[in-house]
Amino acid sequence: MKEYRLKSDDFLVSQTDEKGKIIFANDDFCKIAGYTLEELVGKPHNVVRHPDMPRAAFKDLWSTVQRGEVWSGYVKNKTKDGGYYWVFATVYPMHDRATNTKTYLSCRRRPSDQEIRDAEALYKTLS
């Protein structure tokens, strides 16, 4: 499995509806994940979920943002071609009062090598 290491200026952004379906992804996200925007829009965000990620991490993410709070953490994602990449993600819950819709905006940057090692060690302890 090939690892893609984000460059220091890579900044991945995506937005989902309240059910986790992608409604927007920026060029960096598309390029690194290996998908076109057309392939991503309407798909569940877990299309990039790597099987090494413990369910507990995403349970924490969703329970946090559904309470209206910001979530941050380290995520190992998979690419379309079967590779993977690590990110430090911050997920912002958003509420449009005019349409009464909730969306989630995720912004991701490159983590350090030490942050990745720490996340890998932690995630081995979770189920």
Biotite code that builds the C-alpha atoms (Angstrom):
import biotite.structure as struc

atoms = struc.array([
    struc.Atom([0.000, 0.000, 0.000], chain_id="A", res_id=1, res_name="MET", atom_name="CA", element="C"),
    struc.Atom([1.525, 3.315, -1.085], chain_id="A", res_id=2, res_name="LYS", atom_name="CA", element="C"),
    struc.Atom([1.550, 6.265, 1.278], chain_id="A", res_id=3, res_name="GLU", atom_name="CA", element="C"),
    struc.Atom([0.982, 9.760, -0.055], chain_id="A", res_id=4, res_name="TYR", atom_name="CA", element="C"),
    struc.Atom([2.680, 12.366, 2.127], chain_id="A", res_id=5, res_name="ARG", atom_name="CA", element="C"),
    struc.Atom([0.941, 15.706, 2.048], chain_id="A", res_id=6, res_name="LEU", atom_name="CA", element="C"),
    struc.Atom([3.091, 18.694, 1.203], chain_id="A", res_id=7, res_name="LYS", atom_name="CA", element="C"),
    struc.Atom([3.325, 21.476, 3.752], chain_id="A", res_id=8, res_name="SER", atom_name="CA", element="C"),
    struc.Atom([1.019, 23.688, 1.675], chain_id="A", res_id=9, res_name="ASP", atom_name="CA", element="C"),
    struc.Atom([-1.627, 21.040, 0.921], chain_id="A", res_id=10, res_name="ASP", atom_name="CA", element="C"),
    struc.Atom([-4.946, 22.023, 2.477], chain_id="A", res_id=11, res_name="PHE", atom_name="CA", element="C"),
    struc.Atom([-7.841, 19.637, 1.945], chain_id="A", res_id=12, res_name="LEU", atom_name="CA", element="C"),
    struc.Atom([-11.388, 20.922, 2.329], chain_id="A", res_id=13, res_name="VAL", atom_name="CA", element="C"),
    struc.Atom([-14.675, 19.120, 1.977], chain_id="A", res_id=14, res_name="SER", atom_name="CA", element="C"),
    struc.Atom([-18.240, 19.772, 3.038], chain_id="A", res_id=15, res_name="GLN", atom_name="CA", element="C"),
    struc.Atom([-20.960, 17.227, 3.711], chain_id="A", res_id=16, res_name="THR", atom_name="CA", element="C"),
    struc.Atom([-24.645, 17.342, 4.379], chain_id="A", res_id=17, res_name="ASP", atom_name="CA", element="C"),
    struc.Atom([-25.884, 16.219, 7.780], chain_id="A", res_id=18, res_name="GLU", atom_name="CA", element="C"),
    struc.Atom([-25.929, 12.582, 6.644], chain_id="A", res_id=19, res_name="LYS", atom_name="CA", element="C"),
    struc.Atom([-22.257, 12.700, 5.611], chain_id="A", res_id=20, res_name="GLY", atom_name="CA", element="C"),
    struc.Atom([-22.726, 12.937, 1.833], chain_id="A", res_id=21, res_name="LYS", atom_name="CA", element="C"),
    struc.Atom([-20.168, 15.111, 0.091], chain_id="A", res_id=22, res_name="ILE", atom_name="CA", element="C"),
    struc.Atom([-21.515, 18.364, -1.329], chain_id="A", res_id=23, res_name="ILE", atom_name="CA", element="C"),
    struc.Atom([-18.136, 20.058, -1.953], chain_id="A", res_id=24, res_name="PHE", atom_name="CA", element="C"),
    struc.Atom([-14.457, 19.130, -2.194], chain_id="A", res_id=25, res_name="ALA", atom_name="CA", element="C"),
    struc.Atom([-11.568, 21.405, -3.116], chain_id="A", res_id=26, res_name="ASN", atom_name="CA", element="C"),
    struc.Atom([-8.870, 20.634, -5.671], chain_id="A", res_id=27, res_name="ASP", atom_name="CA", element="C"),
    struc.Atom([-6.324, 19.429, -3.080], chain_id="A", res_id=28, res_name="ASP", atom_name="CA", element="C"),
    struc.Atom([-8.808, 16.928, -1.641], chain_id="A", res_id=29, res_name="PHE", atom_name="CA", element="C"),
    struc.Atom([-9.684, 15.591, -5.100], chain_id="A", res_id=30, res_name="CYS", atom_name="CA", element="C"),
    struc.Atom([-6.047, 15.376, -6.201], chain_id="A", res_id=31, res_name="LYS", atom_name="CA", element="C"),
    struc.Atom([-4.779, 13.586, -3.098], chain_id="A", res_id=32, res_name="ILE", atom_name="CA", element="C"),
    struc.Atom([-7.747, 11.221, -2.743], chain_id="A", res_id=33, res_name="ALA", atom_name="CA", element="C"),
    struc.Atom([-7.550, 10.480, -6.476], chain_id="A", res_id=34, res_name="GLY", atom_name="CA", element="C"),
    struc.Atom([-11.152, 11.307, -7.354], chain_id="A", res_id=35, res_name="TYR", atom_name="CA", element="C"),
    struc.Atom([-12.734, 13.927, -9.557], chain_id="A", res_id=36, res_name="THR", atom_name="CA", element="C"),
    struc.Atom([-15.212, 16.307, -7.958], chain_id="A", res_id=37, res_name="LEU", atom_name="CA", element="C"),
    struc.Atom([-17.975, 14.646, -9.979], chain_id="A", res_id=38, res_name="GLU", atom_name="CA", element="C"),
    struc.Atom([-17.042, 11.253, -8.522], chain_id="A", res_id=39, res_name="GLU", atom_name="CA", element="C"),
    struc.Atom([-17.200, 12.594, -4.963], chain_id="A", res_id=40, res_name="LEU", atom_name="CA", element="C"),
    struc.Atom([-20.304, 14.781, -4.883], chain_id="A", res_id=41, res_name="VAL", atom_name="CA", element="C"),
    struc.Atom([-23.262, 12.813, -3.555], chain_id="A", res_id=42, res_name="GLY", atom_name="CA", element="C"),
    struc.Atom([-21.088, 9.989, -2.184], chain_id="A", res_id=43, res_name="LYS", atom_name="CA", element="C"),
    struc.Atom([-20.745, 9.289, 1.530], chain_id="A", res_id=44, res_name="PRO", atom_name="CA", element="C"),
    struc.Atom([-17.565, 10.829, 2.935], chain_id="A", res_id=45, res_name="HIS", atom_name="CA", element="C"),
    struc.Atom([-16.534, 7.401, 4.152], chain_id="A", res_id=46, res_name="ASN", atom_name="CA", element="C"),
    struc.Atom([-15.557, 6.613, 0.541], chain_id="A", res_id=47, res_name="VAL", atom_name="CA", element="C"),
    struc.Atom([-12.092, 7.706, 1.757], chain_id="A", res_id=48, res_name="VAL", atom_name="CA", element="C"),
    struc.Atom([-12.256, 5.962, 5.151], chain_id="A", res_id=49, res_name="ARG", atom_name="CA", element="C"),
    struc.Atom([-9.284, 3.686, 5.640], chain_id="A", res_id=50, res_name="HIS", atom_name="CA", element="C"),
    struc.Atom([-10.039, 0.308, 7.261], chain_id="A", res_id=51, res_name="PRO", atom_name="CA", element="C"),
    struc.Atom([-7.264, 0.920, 9.835], chain_id="A", res_id=52, res_name="ASP", atom_name="CA", element="C"),
    struc.Atom([-9.313, 3.737, 11.375], chain_id="A", res_id=53, res_name="MET", atom_name="CA", element="C"),
    struc.Atom([-11.123, 2.616, 14.508], chain_id="A", res_id=54, res_name="PRO", atom_name="CA", element="C"),
    struc.Atom([-14.891, 3.075, 14.572], chain_id="A", res_id=55, res_name="ARG", atom_name="CA", element="C"),
    struc.Atom([-14.541, 4.797, 17.949], chain_id="A", res_id=56, res_name="ALA", atom_name="CA", element="C"),
    struc.Atom([-12.738, 7.732, 16.305], chain_id="A", res_id=57, res_name="ALA", atom_name="CA", element="C"),
    struc.Atom([-15.624, 8.405, 13.933], chain_id="A", res_id=58, res_name="PHE", atom_name="CA", element="C"),
    struc.Atom([-18.212, 7.825, 16.652], chain_id="A", res_id=59, res_name="LYS", atom_name="CA", element="C"),
    struc.Atom([-16.467, 10.561, 18.641], chain_id="A", res_id=60, res_name="ASP", atom_name="CA", element="C"),
    struc.Atom([-16.285, 12.836, 15.582], chain_id="A", res_id=61, res_name="LEU", atom_name="CA", element="C"),
    struc.Atom([-19.987, 12.502, 14.776], chain_id="A", res_id=62, res_name="TRP", atom_name="CA", element="C"),
    struc.Atom([-21.212, 12.821, 18.359], chain_id="A", res_id=63, res_name="SER", atom_name="CA", element="C"),
    struc.Atom([-19.086, 15.964, 18.791], chain_id="A", res_id=64, res_name="THR", atom_name="CA", element="C"),
    struc.Atom([-20.208, 17.782, 15.629], chain_id="A", res_id=65, res_name="VAL", atom_name="CA", element="C"),
    struc.Atom([-23.845, 16.771, 16.067], chain_id="A", res_id=66, res_name="GLN", atom_name="CA", element="C"),
    struc.Atom([-23.735, 18.567, 19.435], chain_id="A", res_id=67, res_name="ARG", atom_name="CA", element="C"),
    struc.Atom([-22.640, 21.656, 17.515], chain_id="A", res_id=68, res_name="GLY", atom_name="CA", element="C"),
    struc.Atom([-19.028, 21.466, 18.682], chain_id="A", res_id=69, res_name="GLU", atom_name="CA", element="C"),
    struc.Atom([-15.830, 21.534, 16.617], chain_id="A", res_id=70, res_name="VAL", atom_name="CA", element="C"),
    struc.Atom([-13.886, 18.247, 16.391], chain_id="A", res_id=71, res_name="TRP", atom_name="CA", element="C"),
    struc.Atom([-10.162, 17.861, 15.684], chain_id="A", res_id=72, res_name="SER", atom_name="CA", element="C"),
    struc.Atom([-8.092, 14.736, 15.289], chain_id="A", res_id=73, res_name="GLY", atom_name="CA", element="C"),
    struc.Atom([-5.809, 12.621, 13.147], chain_id="A", res_id=74, res_name="TYR", atom_name="CA", element="C"),
    struc.Atom([-7.297, 10.574, 10.340], chain_id="A", res_id=75, res_name="VAL", atom_name="CA", element="C"),
    struc.Atom([-5.849, 7.957, 8.027], chain_id="A", res_id=76, res_name="LYS", atom_name="CA", element="C"),
    struc.Atom([-7.710, 8.082, 4.714], chain_id="A", res_id=77, res_name="ASN", atom_name="CA", element="C"),
    struc.Atom([-7.505, 5.828, 1.687], chain_id="A", res_id=78, res_name="LYS", atom_name="CA", element="C"),
    struc.Atom([-7.005, 6.908, -1.886], chain_id="A", res_id=79, res_name="THR", atom_name="CA", element="C"),
    struc.Atom([-8.957, 5.683, -4.881], chain_id="A", res_id=80, res_name="LYS", atom_name="CA", element="C"),
    struc.Atom([-5.980, 3.570, -6.016], chain_id="A", res_id=81, res_name="ASP", atom_name="CA", element="C"),
    struc.Atom([-5.674, 1.796, -2.638], chain_id="A", res_id=82, res_name="GLY", atom_name="CA", element="C"),
    struc.Atom([-2.990, 3.992, -1.100], chain_id="A", res_id=83, res_name="GLY", atom_name="CA", element="C"),
    struc.Atom([-3.391, 6.087, 2.020], chain_id="A", res_id=84, res_name="TYR", atom_name="CA", element="C"),
    struc.Atom([-2.589, 9.467, 3.548], chain_id="A", res_id=85, res_name="TYR", atom_name="CA", element="C"),
    struc.Atom([-2.691, 10.957, 7.032], chain_id="A", res_id=86, res_name="TRP", atom_name="CA", element="C"),
    struc.Atom([-4.265, 14.294, 7.895], chain_id="A", res_id=87, res_name="VAL", atom_name="CA", element="C"),
    struc.Atom([-4.931, 16.447, 10.910], chain_id="A", res_id=88, res_name="PHE", atom_name="CA", element="C"),
    struc.Atom([-8.607, 17.263, 10.471], chain_id="A", res_id=89, res_name="ALA", atom_name="CA", element="C"),
    struc.Atom([-10.809, 19.923, 12.008], chain_id="A", res_id=90, res_name="THR", atom_name="CA", element="C"),
    struc.Atom([-14.540, 19.529, 11.414], chain_id="A", res_id=91, res_name="VAL", atom_name="CA", element="C"),
    struc.Atom([-16.829, 22.516, 11.839], chain_id="A", res_id=92, res_name="TYR", atom_name="CA", element="C"),
    struc.Atom([-20.597, 22.064, 12.233], chain_id="A", res_id=93, res_name="PRO", atom_name="CA", element="C"),
    struc.Atom([-22.526, 24.709, 10.333], chain_id="A", res_id=94, res_name="MET", atom_name="CA", element="C"),
    struc.Atom([-26.210, 25.638, 10.461], chain_id="A", res_id=95, res_name="HIS", atom_name="CA", element="C"),
    struc.Atom([-27.930, 27.702, 7.782], chain_id="A", res_id=96, res_name="ASP", atom_name="CA", element="C"),
    struc.Atom([-30.799, 29.410, 9.577], chain_id="A", res_id=97, res_name="ARG", atom_name="CA", element="C"),
    struc.Atom([-32.445, 30.507, 6.325], chain_id="A", res_id=98, res_name="ALA", atom_name="CA", element="C"),
    struc.Atom([-32.814, 26.953, 5.021], chain_id="A", res_id=99, res_name="THR", atom_name="CA", element="C"),
    struc.Atom([-32.613, 25.218, 8.412], chain_id="A", res_id=100, res_name="ASN", atom_name="CA", element="C"),
    struc.Atom([-29.972, 22.813, 7.090], chain_id="A", res_id=101, res_name="THR", atom_name="CA", element="C"),
    struc.Atom([-26.874, 21.474, 8.811], chain_id="A", res_id=102, res_name="LYS", atom_name="CA", element="C"),
    struc.Atom([-23.605, 20.854, 7.034], chain_id="A", res_id=103, res_name="THR", atom_name="CA", element="C"),
    struc.Atom([-20.112, 19.937, 8.162], chain_id="A", res_id=104, res_name="TYR", atom_name="CA", element="C"),
    struc.Atom([-16.948, 21.579, 6.855], chain_id="A", res_id=105, res_name="LEU", atom_name="CA", element="C"),
    struc.Atom([-13.724, 19.617, 7.215], chain_id="A", res_id=106, res_name="SER", atom_name="CA", element="C"),
    struc.Atom([-10.334, 21.288, 6.819], chain_id="A", res_id=107, res_name="CYS", atom_name="CA", element="C"),
    struc.Atom([-7.234, 19.116, 6.793], chain_id="A", res_id=108, res_name="ARG", atom_name="CA", element="C"),
    struc.Atom([-3.489, 19.703, 6.839], chain_id="A", res_id=109, res_name="ARG", atom_name="CA", element="C"),
    struc.Atom([-0.326, 17.637, 6.972], chain_id="A", res_id=110, res_name="ARG", atom_name="CA", element="C"),
    struc.Atom([0.472, 16.160, 10.389], chain_id="A", res_id=111, res_name="PRO", atom_name="CA", element="C"),
    struc.Atom([4.058, 15.743, 11.572], chain_id="A", res_id=112, res_name="SER", atom_name="CA", element="C"),
    struc.Atom([5.722, 12.331, 11.554], chain_id="A", res_id=113, res_name="ASP", atom_name="CA", element="C"),
    struc.Atom([5.531, 12.256, 15.356], chain_id="A", res_id=114, res_name="GLN", atom_name="CA", element="C"),
    struc.Atom([1.818, 13.103, 15.320], chain_id="A", res_id=115, res_name="GLU", atom_name="CA", element="C"),
    struc.Atom([1.224, 10.198, 12.923], chain_id="A", res_id=116, res_name="ILE", atom_name="CA", element="C"),
    struc.Atom([3.196, 7.792, 15.136], chain_id="A", res_id=117, res_name="ARG", atom_name="CA", element="C"),
    struc.Atom([1.225, 8.936, 18.186], chain_id="A", res_id=118, res_name="ASP", atom_name="CA", element="C"),
    struc.Atom([-2.110, 8.538, 16.361], chain_id="A", res_id=119, res_name="ALA", atom_name="CA", element="C"),
    struc.Atom([-1.162, 5.058, 15.130], chain_id="A", res_id=120, res_name="GLU", atom_name="CA", element="C"),
    struc.Atom([-0.248, 3.990, 18.679], chain_id="A", res_id=121, res_name="ALA", atom_name="CA", element="C"),
    struc.Atom([-3.502, 5.396, 20.084], chain_id="A", res_id=122, res_name="LEU", atom_name="CA", element="C"),
    struc.Atom([-5.681, 3.859, 17.376], chain_id="A", res_id=123, res_name="TYR", atom_name="CA", element="C"),
    struc.Atom([-4.210, 0.398, 18.036], chain_id="A", res_id=124, res_name="LYS", atom_name="CA", element="C"),
    struc.Atom([-5.773, 0.623, 21.514], chain_id="A", res_id=125, res_name="THR", atom_name="CA", element="C"),
    struc.Atom([-9.255, 1.463, 20.209], chain_id="A", res_id=126, res_name="LEU", atom_name="CA", element="C"),
    struc.Atom([-11.808, -0.811, 18.610], chain_id="A", res_id=127, res_name="SER", atom_name="CA", element="C"),
])
